[in-house]
């Protein structure tokens, strides 16, 4: 019976550790997505103004 309790405790700790890793990875993914979708001028709306004649070579990602 004691052995079963130890396994259950180990399993709970492992699940807790995995949940912590998942939470950290979610935060990282959200940060990376924010960086990817950010426009060059820092506007996130998708409606950033562009200057006439401004080519894509001046866009930095």
Secondary structure, 3 states (H helix, E strand, C coil): CHHHHHHHHHHHHHHHHHHHHHHHHHHHHHHHHHHHHCCCCCCCCCCCCCCCCCCHHHCCC
